[in-house]
């Protein structure tokens, strides 16, 4: 994502664009024209943000909350993005129904991959 979006607002727009594209694909496949419910939106945003793994995610959220003049729709979207941050921060082996050893192994592997990605 950093190759496409440099500023905080560009990152927000990038995530929104990905979300809208996936949402349109869901509409196309299901034939439904209704907007996704919040029960469906949050898992989709979880997936998008975890896969995108944006740099400086938390500081970008703080910046958006403090300085970004958002429309009502953007405020809802920002609230959902903050919910994703809270969810990821609260993950545990127990919540994922896996043993602690497997959880620690997976977390450490992801941290290593993240360090390599940040060094590039």
C-alpha positions in Angstrom: 0.0 0.0 0.0 2.9 2.4 0.7 3.8 2.3 -3.0 0.4 3.7 -3.9 -0.5 5.9 -0.9 2.0 8.1 0.9 -0.2 10.5 3.0 -2.6 9.5 5.7 -5.6 10.6 3.7 -4.3 8.6 0.6 -4.0 5.5 2.8 -7.6 6.0 4.1 -8.8 6.4 0.5 -6.8 3.3 -0.5 -8.5 1.2 2.2 -11.9 2.6 1.2 -11.3 1.8 -2.4 -10.3 -1.8 -1.7 -13.3 -2.1 0.6 -15.6 -0.7 -2.1 -14.2 -3.0 -4.8 -14.7 -6.1 -2.6 -18.1 -4.9 -1.6 -19.0 -4.5 -5.3 -17.7 -8.0 -6.0 -19.9 -9.4 -3.2 -22.9 -7.6 -4.7 -22.1 -9.0 -8.1 -21.7 -12.6 -6.8 -24.8 -12.5 -4.5 -27.0 -10.3 -6.6 -27.9 -8.2 -3.6 -27.9 -4.4 -3.9 -28.1 -3.6 -0.2 -25.1 -2.3 1.6 -23.3 -4.7 3.8 -24.4 -4.8 7.4 -22.0 -3.8 10.1 -21.7 -7.4 11.0 -20.3 -8.1 7.5 -18.3 -4.8 7.2 -16.0 -5.4 10.2 -14.7 -8.8 9.3 -14.1 -7.5 5.7 -12.2 -4.5 7.1 -10.2 -6.8 9.4 -9.1 -8.8 6.5 -8.2 -5.8 4.3 -6.2 -4.1 7.0 -4.4 -7.2 8.2 -3.5 -8.1 4.6 -2.4 -4.5 3.8 -0.4 -4.2 7.0 0.0 -0.4 6.6 3.0 1.3 8.1 2.4 3.6 11.1 -1.2 2.3 11.3 -1.8 3.5 14.9 -0.2 6.9 14.5 -2.2 7.4 11.2 -5.4 6.6 13.0 -4.5 9.2 15.7 -3.7 11.7 13.0 -7.1 11.1 11.3 -9.0 11.4 14.5 -7.3 14.7 15.5 -6.8 16.6 12.2 -8.7 15.0 9.4 -12.0 16.7 8.5 -14.1 13.8 7.5 -17.6 13.5 6.2 -20.2 11.5 8.1 -19.5 8.4 5.9 -15.8 8.7 6.5 -16.4 9.0 10.3 -18.2 5.7 10.3 -15.5 4.2 8.2 -12.8 5.6 10.6 -14.7 4.2 13.6 -14.7 0.8 12.0 -11.0 1.1 11.3 -10.4 1.9 15.0 -12.4 -1.1 15.9 -10.1 -3.2 13.7 -7.1 -1.8 15.6 -8.8 -2.7 19.0 -9.6 -6.2 17.8 -6.1 -6.9 16.6 -4.6 -5.5 19.8 -6.9 -7.8 21.9 -6.1 -11.0 20.0 -5.0 -13.9 22.2 -4.6 -17.7 21.8 -7.7 -18.2 23.9 -9.9 -16.0 21.6 -8.6 -17.7 18.5 -9.1 -21.2 20.1 -5.5 -22.3 19.6 -2.9 -23.3 22.1 -0.5 -20.6 23.4 2.6 -22.2 21.8 1.1 -22.1 18.3 -0.1 -18.5 18.9 3.4 -17.4 20.0 5.0 -19.2 17.0 2.6 -17.5 14.6 3.0 -14.0 16.2 6.8 -14.3 16.1 6.8 -15.4 12.5 4.7 -12.4 11.5 6.9 -10.1 13.5 9.9 -11.3 11.7 8.2 -11.0 8.3 7.1 -7.5 9.3 10.7 -6.5 10.3 12.0 -7.7 6.9 9.2 -5.8 5.1 10.0 -2.6 7.1 13.7 -2.9 6.3 13.2 -3.0 2.6 
